[in-house]
Amino acid sequence: MDQACINLRWAAALLAGLAAGGVRTLVLSPGSRSTPLVLAGQRAPGLELIPILDERSAGFFALGAARASGQPVALIATSGSAPAHWYPAVIEASETGVPLVLLSADRPPTLRGFGANQTIDQTRLFGAFAREAHDPGLPRSDDAALKAVAALGRRCAAVASGPRPGPVQVNLPFEEPLVPPADCDAALPAAVTATAAGLGWAASAPTVALRPIALPPGRGLVVVGPGLFGPGFAEHLRDAAQRLALPVLADPLSGLRFGAAADAVLTHYDALLRNPEAARALRPDWVLRIGGAPVSKVLGQWLAGIPALLVEPAGGWRDPNHDGLWRMVAEPGAICSALTLNQAPQPAWAARWAAADRRVAELASAHIAASPWCEPHLICALLARIPAGEALLCGNSLPIRQLDSWSGSRATPLRLHGNRGASGIDGQLSTLAGLNHAGPPCWGLLGDLSTVHDLSGWLLHGRLRRPVVVVNNGGGRIFDYLPQHGLPGFEQLWRTPVAPDLGALAAAFGIAHRRVADAASLADALGDDADPGTARATLIEACVDADASRAVHRTYWQQIHVSAPETLDSLMAPNVCR
């Protein structure tokens, strides 16, 4: 049989196995060595091929699509440095548990290490960030080999979306020729298709009823960080919190601030814990930790030294403060349903937290009303504008921290996304395009540096269905709040202003552009909230006076820091909860 035909059948068997495991989307970047995979994808029923020029952009697009759909997405790239451009997206997928299958086409093994063109060692290219890495060798045409590679595809899809979801690499060397003759019969033997269509491995651990889990004595607290939690988790957590009288601090990326469970969570802890007396009075005896590290650095530092009970459905150990004394490996919703107390509930403890949170919310609203227009006003307006059931991708560095501080909560559902696994600013626009492709309409809130860091992501603007709000505040303003502020060379070496003309940039990509600098112009740019169709894919440039914004934030924090005990609802009254 012609070698190109063998390559095609081999690739077809692999894709059949991937499809059986739930892969419906192949995101590919152009190249020669990957031709057998692309040809097989064209012939595979039910598989969507999405070509994206830049491999880094493709990686983040796949990340967004897999996160929105909950299904594994496959990436295809040619040999050499091409798959290495996936690396930032692979790291993010690994750290946040997003299922990706990485199909890296390769030159034959006989060329590795001999200086052949476009040939590097691609085996285990992604190191510890890949759940598994396979290199099945050169394609073969016998039924047993095709059956094996089909089973490999099914396995990779299952592992990528399994109990510890994340990326899986399959490195695929192909001999030339790569384009088969017209009479190539690529049909797979019945034994191979039967294997590919088999039940395979369970994609996730079944939810099971757990024995009652007795929590430690004393005052407890629940902290839910970023995470992709299953359906029903919010309701199970809400029921447990009410039944056990436990305060719940909900990170913005926990999925708990926006929706039916929003009234059961607290959201203003970042400001509240800046008050030293409140921070001491509200310190618990133990904390139940669910999800990743919180966005709030203040909260993360305050948690140090508090004995922690870790909920780790994927079997990890997310414990940056090294305070974990007990780890529970199970689905978080099932754990919440199984929680019990070895003492009577302490409703006064939960009420104290709730009263403090309400008071800080009132102070925040009053401060915003009296302050010049900047990010807090923008965030409140944007969250009020996004229709129920739609989504928002919030960029890293300053935007997500400001959203954490000012978002509050709302009863209508909103799915908030953020690449917080490694917290990079790269790939934001490409991720946003992937989220829009595979999920509900998704808005964007990004910084100016994130926007120019992923310029190739603007090539995907045709997939955007909602506006991208870009805060143009003159560079990396997160450093204005960090110890580096004021160092020699600070402006050029840390803040790194790029001063892009976003209007010209938008025009170059054929994107509508609006510039706003106050509440009225922002409301007009966001469109009519009665008609979601008016919210088109537009680059909304929000021009913010960064120095004035910094003053607004620091004044607010100082106000909370020096607030008298009675201002925070007598938080420092004698402790009656022990």
Steps between C-alpha positions, in 0.01 A plus 500: 500500500618854424664662808276807477194273507638320805550837668141600423347178636715523812389858561137407429513222760644738760233763433227236515616412849515866603149558367374204701651665805308823447725709273287701260738784410844497336687830515784494248778725383630456145801281425622220278587216738154510660328441162385142581322623812332786314387273216363249750320778683338617177357151447395434859126539559401732780841665541530876453831632364597854601816639334692764699827637365690562824556190716503702821166654410371156399600358837309765694200474266487126572534574871198731489293259290576207731422705809168622360387161368642273769615267221857422391627702203785378277784714366702419186836652407785414269848399614782710645437807710131516406355298791726684744281807444220311677701499821338796684152364429609148600628632833172682561297191407708285731466735794125551459404149388382572145499200262724538192644235266825615339570335164854602406601377155867397480775391262604132504709391799796427270538876441504605864839611625659514153439864410204437271290803414208585730583205725536522875436259787124543549449201727367609839530857375269630774662323792301483820222716355367208290300235685638244255735514201498236225721437198351196325763492226462493124161416348427139408226354285416170673171469683661446840699823475197700386297353784773598746521861384119529508508378860775753569279781372213388717731476799647848445158662484395317816814592693479865387145528636538252788512543877815713463423681173767675297718474189612173340764495225521256209815548291445360151793446262407467131717378210465665159308507273228675695229546234336170399397410146140545394431125517607470867247297695497659845211292632581343836452127569194404701712396798653846513170687483357272767793580726469873435128493575544302822392632834858574609578644840268707713575865437449595862453336832134435582343707773452280803339549837766545768494408862437794734810719528534654847662842493742607776376686806513877515410772254527397138517681170458388139718654229418412140768602251506481120380173355292318241238343724233259391125562479329516835809606695366848579176359638678235710736762642216741575303232682806398705585860591147568619469169684835537676501882536833533321609824329604446134757728336458466124773594252364666183616199295327249728173535308313578824466879491258509210191280511256330732756449780628858498307596813688234698854624432715792616693709248656806671763320706795654311413843641363376833819314591705817455353613833738351761238470775250334268766265369575388856139476614390297199786252501361144506635188668504309170419552134351271237684574173335419165653598165820682415685786663275806534557810290522714812855517633364650822284192556781261410734659753232516768434124463863417583524302821135394512459119498352404166280218376567458129238382251690356202279316249796450262732374772730802505626695798423870455642628826742792439505590872580139600218498755311200365440245773236290326430434133173369358516359147142505378254711304447829691120487483495153655733615776277799578201268534694275739629772734390490864601685817616340823345793685193718469502747209605855590268732308642808678837428334350491151284804579805698607671432167183583305449829683860604437472412131181705466656800670807493277271471197323819616832679547612384154182632335533834674867527404429423133222759492733768634800410281604603146414252227745208477509118508251446789233689308587315180484157668166569666349625174635206301373238744159667504490500119592137425176302454421199715667182381775671303868503596795729562872437459697721737868560430775449754713744698292805592155427339429179694616654828278802448207280405564301818479820703197661337281233342285414800241241398185473295208256497499443124752249364824612340790270418830672576816368335865574567832336417614480861684169486828675429350853498670611179381793291563311174236348275204690643334592170552152356350347814205737466444388140502135610253570779267669253534212255402225742289671765248778558587853383803617694604859564859607567661726759872534428790732565685686229813282532295179473342639186827566320661182639257290292470696178453183295191437710333790321512288184227294671273800558239348268427248775437767764135566571526763769716809571854493631552775755867601511616713794755739353685634804854526366657159546548252782335699776498201734854605588366832630369297795814291554836570670665559161313829471748788508812297424750655255387425147153400624312647204691312229606184682184409693201707389613467134245731335450412135266790422313320219251686287218252558279673246758449226561146622130418481476651153791287379306186596164633380354528851258764622653730761351724768693721743338572838608701802188537715182321603282643224733414212556151643126435525455612140785278379371193685169523320139455604466250782150420379640366174811280532537516124622857531808373685714432194863392482648844564827615652394741773801700612446620857743786561582514871711751690723248676628741766146604592395135507787411731393780733140370497612151597749607766252742659241222518741254659619762747141577594440132579837469676428776751127438545395498862352180641147640507531593131542134416193392699680442833720229357743541784238442770585228754512165329178314577538230235750266664 
